[in-house]
Amino acid sequence: MPELPEVEVTRLGLAPLIHGKVYDVQVRNYSLRWPVNPNLKKILHSQELISLNRRGKYLLAGFSNGFLIMHLGMSGRISVVSEKKILMKHDHIDICFNIGGSKKILRFNDTRRFGAMIWTDKNPLGHKLISALGPEPLSDEFNVNYLFEKVKRKKQPIKSTIMDSHIVVGVGNIYASESLFLAAIRPQRQSQKIKKKEIKVLVDSIKAVIQKAIERGGSTLNDFYSVNGQSGYFQNEHNVYARENECCVNCDEKIYLIKIGQRSSFYCKRCQV
């Protein structure tokens, strides 16, 4: 499943479409996770894309008459292609732009159809899917005091806490494992027992891991590729994730795999306490 770094990489790749004008919309399958608005073609016709932002794992494409909220789901992919690009089986939606005489297509492909394209004429930050999300991990709002207040009464494992999108968005399974390794904290430790000085290190580690993942183009797992078809390579720098029984990068201890909340969690018994 694409996580925050992969979605941010997608947003950056779509940036050249800003100020492009929509001349056509083709919806081949309206049955995504939530039904696509049957009037989307009429709604977007001749509209200019004026902004492209992200909130958590949602892309917010702003037009003069509203917003298109996009989510990649588990297997979704957005690419920018030419009119000559051959259609694939799961290419469900095309939004066609004219950019200074050059025609480009935003194409949404989703094998499992858990992704979404939701139209709203209201502020998307108030949408029920977005309004209750926690702060962005790279924002100033996500800091040691904030996280310490959130964890100090929680008995659940710290990995589950930082993966809760109501506490902080975008810290998915890969990035939670990597952040906890960098902070030297075992993923199964009870949240309320972690000291404030450790929480500071964890906040800094989350920010560092997310930022580095974005710079590396995300982690190309489960066939994630950028809008230009390029693969990310942060997975080449994983310290613990998917490295069960391999030697720790810091010591000779082997990486262990445990299950936390039915998710695979990787850690080093020696380096993480």
C-alpha positions as CSV (number, residue, x, y, z in Angstrom):
1,M,0.0,0.0,0.0
2,P,1.5,3.4,-0.9
3,E,2.2,5.4,2.2
4,L,2.8,9.1,2.7
5,P,6.2,9.4,1.1
6,E,4.9,7.6,-2.0
7,V,1.8,9.9,-2.2
8,E,4.0,13.0,-1.8
9,V,6.3,11.7,-4.6
10,T,3.1,11.3,-6.7
11,R,2.0,14.9,-5.9
12,L,5.4,16.3,-6.9
13,G,5.3,14.4,-10.1
14,L,1.8,15.8,-10.9
15,A,2.9,19.4,-10.3
16,P,3.5,20.1,-14.1
17,L,-0.3,19.7,-14.6
18,I,-1.0,22.8,-12.5
19,H,-2.6,25.5,-14.7
20,G,-3.6,22.9,-17.2
21,K,-7.2,23.1,-18.5
22,V,-9.3,20.0,-18.6
23,Y,-10.7,19.2,-22.1
24,D,-12.0,15.7,-21.4
25,V,-12.7,13.2,-18.7
26,Q,-13.1,9.4,-19.4
27,V,-14.4,7.2,-16.6
28,R,-14.3,3.6,-17.5
29,N,-15.2,2.2,-14.1
30,Y,-17.3,4.2,-11.6
31,S,-17.1,1.5,-8.9
32,L,-14.1,2.4,-6.9
33,R,-14.0,2.2,-3.1
34,W,-16.6,5.0,-3.2
35,P,-18.6,5.5,-6.4
36,V,-17.2,8.1,-8.8
37,N,-19.5,11.1,-9.4
38,P,-21.4,10.3,-12.6
39,N,-21.3,14.0,-13.6
40,L,-17.5,14.3,-13.2
41,K,-16.9,14.8,-16.9
42,K,-19.4,17.7,-17.0
43,I,-18.1,19.1,-13.7
44,L,-14.5,19.3,-14.8
45,H,-14.9,20.3,-18.4
46,S,-12.9,23.4,-19.2
47,Q,-11.8,23.8,-15.5
48,E,-8.2,24.8,-14.7
49,L,-6.2,22.9,-12.1
50,I,-5.0,25.6,-9.8
51,S,-3.5,23.8,-6.8
52,L,-2.3,20.3,-5.9
53,N,-1.9,19.6,-2.2
54,R,-1.7,16.5,0.1
55,R,-3.3,15.7,3.5
56,G,-2.1,12.5,4.9
57,K,-2.4,10.0,2.0
58,Y,-5.0,12.0,0.2
59,L,-4.2,14.2,-2.8
60,L,-6.3,17.4,-3.1
61,A,-6.6,18.7,-6.6
62,G,-8.1,22.2,-6.5
63,F,-10.2,23.6,-9.3
64,S,-12.1,26.9,-9.4
65,N,-15.4,25.0,-8.8
66,G,-14.2,22.5,-6.1
67,F,-11.8,19.8,-5.3
68,L,-11.0,16.3,-6.4
69,I,-9.9,14.1,-3.5
70,M,-7.7,11.3,-4.7
71,H,-6.5,8.2,-2.8
72,L,-4.4,5.4,-4.1
73,G,-5.9,2.7,-1.9
74,M,-3.9,-0.5,-1.8
75,S,-2.8,-0.8,-5.4
76,G,-3.7,2.5,-7.1
77,R,-1.3,4.4,-9.3
78,I,-1.5,7.8,-11.0
79,S,0.6,8.5,-14.0
80,V,0.9,11.3,-16.5
81,V,0.8,9.9,-20.1
82,S,0.3,11.0,-23.7
83,E,-2.8,10.4,-25.7
84,K,-1.0,7.6,-27.6
85,K,-0.4,5.6,-24.4
86,I,-2.1,2.2,-24.8
87,L,-4.8,1.5,-22.3
88,M,-4.2,-1.2,-19.7
89,K,-6.9,-3.4,-18.1
90,H,-7.3,-1.5,-14.9
91,D,-7.0,2.1,-16.3
92,H,-10.2,3.3,-14.8
93,I,-10.1,7.1,-15.2
94,D,-8.4,9.6,-17.5
95,I,-8.5,13.4,-16.8
96,C,-7.1,15.1,-20.0
97,F,-5.3,18.4,-19.7
98,N,-4.3,21.0,-22.3
99,I,-1.1,22.7,-21.0
100,G,0.0,25.4,-23.4
101,G,-1.0,23.4,-26.4
102,S,0.5,20.2,-25.1
103,K,-1.9,17.4,-24.2
104,K,-1.3,15.3,-21.1
105,I,-3.5,12.7,-19.4
106,L,-3.7,12.0,-15.7
107,R,-4.5,8.3,-15.7
108,F,-5.7,6.4,-12.6
109,N,-5.0,2.7,-12.6
110,D,-6.2,0.5,-9.7
111,T,-6.2,-3.3,-9.8
112,R,-8.1,-3.8,-6.5
113,R,-10.3,-0.7,-6.9
114,F,-9.8,0.3,-3.2
115,G,-8.6,3.8,-4.4
116,A,-10.9,6.8,-4.7
117,M,-11.7,9.9,-6.7
118,I,-14.2,11.9,-4.7
119,W,-15.6,15.3,-5.9
120,T,-16.5,18.0,-3.4
121,D,-17.4,21.6,-3.8
122,K,-16.6,22.3,-0.2
123,N,-13.3,22.7,1.7
124,P,-11.7,19.2,1.5
125,L,-10.1,19.5,4.9
126,G,-13.6,19.4,6.4
127,H,-14.5,16.2,4.5
128,K,-15.3,13.3,6.9
129,L,-12.3,11.2,5.5
130,I,-9.9,14.0,6.3
131,S,-11.2,16.2,9.2
132,A,-10.1,13.8,12.0
133,L,-6.6,13.2,10.8
134,G,-3.7,13.9,13.1
135,P,-0.9,16.4,12.2
136,E,1.6,15.9,9.4
137,P,4.8,14.3,10.5
138,L,7.0,17.0,9.0
139,S,5.0,19.8,10.5
140,D,5.9,21.9,13.6
141,E,2.6,20.7,15.2
142,F,4.1,17.2,15.4
143,N,6.6,17.7,18.2
144,V,7.8,16.1,21.5
145,N,5.2,17.8,23.7
146,Y,2.4,16.8,21.4
147,L,3.4,13.2,21.1
148,F,4.2,12.8,24.8
149,E,0.7,14.0,25.7
150,K,-0.8,11.4,23.2
151,V,1.3,8.4,24.5
152,K,1.4,9.0,28.3
153,R,-1.8,7.1,29.0
154,K,-1.8,4.6,26.2
155,K,-1.0,0.9,27.0
156,Q,-0.8,-0.3,23.4
157,P,2.6,-0.9,21.7
158,I,4.4,2.3,20.6
159,K,4.4,1.0,17.0
160,S,0.6,0.9,17.0
161,T,0.5,4.4,18.5
162,I,2.6,6.1,15.8
163,M,0.8,4.2,13.1
164,D,-2.6,5.7,14.3
165,S,-3.5,8.3,11.7
166,H,-5.6,10.2,14.3
167,I,-2.3,10.8,16.2
168,V,0.0,11.4,13.2
169,V,-0.6,10.8,9.6
170,G,1.6,8.8,7.2
171,V,3.7,6.7,9.5
172,G,2.9,3.4,7.8
173,N,4.4,0.0,8.6
174,I,7.7,0.4,6.8
175,Y,8.4,3.9,8.2
176,A,7.3,3.0,11.7
177,S,9.7,0.1,11.8
178,E,12.5,2.2,10.5
179,S,11.8,5.2,12.8
180,L,11.8,3.0,15.9
181,F,15.1,1.4,14.9
182,L,16.6,4.9,14.4
183,A,15.2,5.9,17.9
184,A,16.5,2.7,19.5
185,I,13.0,1.8,20.8
186,R,11.5,-1.7,20.5
187,P,8.2,-1.6,18.6
188,Q,6.4,-3.7,21.3
189,R,7.1,-1.4,24.2
190,Q,4.1,0.0,26.0
191,S,3.5,3.6,24.9
192,Q,2.9,5.1,28.3
193,K,6.2,3.7,29.6
194,I,8.4,5.5,27.1
195,K,10.2,8.5,28.6
196,K,9.9,12.0,27.3
197,K,13.5,12.2,26.2
198,E,12.9,9.0,24.2
199,I,9.8,10.6,22.6
200,K,11.9,13.5,21.5
201,V,14.3,11.1,19.7
202,L,11.4,9.3,18.2
203,V,9.8,12.4,16.8
204,D,13.1,13.4,15.3
205,S,13.6,9.9,13.9
206,I,10.1,9.9,12.3
207,K,10.8,13.2,10.6
208,A,14.2,12.1,9.4
209,V,12.9,8.8,8.0
210,I,9.8,10.3,6.2
211,Q,12.0,13.1,4.7
212,K,14.6,10.7,3.5
213,A,12.0,8.4,2.0
214,I,10.5,11.3,0.0
215,E,13.9,12.3,-1.3
216,R,14.6,8.7,-2.3
217,G,11.3,8.5,-4.3
218,G,9.6,6.3,-1.7
219,S,9.8,2.6,-1.3
220,T,9.0,0.5,-4.4
221,L,7.1,-2.3,-2.7
222,N,3.9,-3.8,-4.1
223,D,4.7,-2.2,-7.5
224,F,4.7,1.4,-6.5
225,Y,6.1,3.7,-9.3
226,S,6.1,7.4,-9.6
227,V,3.9,9.2,-12.2
228,N,6.8,9.0,-14.7
229,G,7.2,5.2,-14.2
230,Q,10.3,5.6,-12.1
231,S,10.8,3.3,-9.0
232,G,11.7,4.6,-5.6
233,Y,14.8,3.2,-3.9
234,F,14.3,3.9,-0.2
235,Q,13.8,0.1,0.3
236,N,17.5,-0.2,-0.6
237,E,18.3,1.6,2.6
238,H,16.0,-0.2,5.0
239,N,17.7,-1.0,8.3
240,V,15.2,-3.5,9.6
241,Y,12.1,-3.7,7.5
242,A,11.8,-7.0,5.6
243,R,15.3,-8.0,6.9
244,E,14.4,-10.9,9.1
245,N,17.4,-13.1,10.2
246,E,19.8,-10.7,8.4
247,C,22.5,-9.0,10.5
248,C,21.8,-5.6,12.0
249,V,23.6,-2.8,10.3
250,N,24.9,-1.7,13.7
251,C,25.8,-5.0,15.3
252,D,26.0,-8.7,14.7
253,E,22.5,-9.4,16.2
254,K,20.0,-10.8,13.7
255,I,16.8,-8.9,12.9
256,Y,13.7,-10.3,14.5
257,L,10.2,-10.5,13.1
258,I,7.2,-10.3,15.4
259,K,3.5,-9.5,14.8
260,I,2.0,-6.3,16.3
261,G,-1.6,-5.6,15.4
262,Q,-1.4,-8.3,12.7
263,R,1.4,-6.3,11.0
264,S,4.9,-7.5,10.5
265,S,7.3,-5.7,12.8
266,F,11.1,-5.9,12.5
267,Y,13.7,-4.9,15.1
268,C,17.1,-5.6,16.6
269,K,17.1,-7.0,20.2
270,R,20.5,-5.5,20.9
271,C,20.1,-2.0,19.5
272,Q,16.5,-1.4,20.5
273,V,15.4,-1.4,24.1
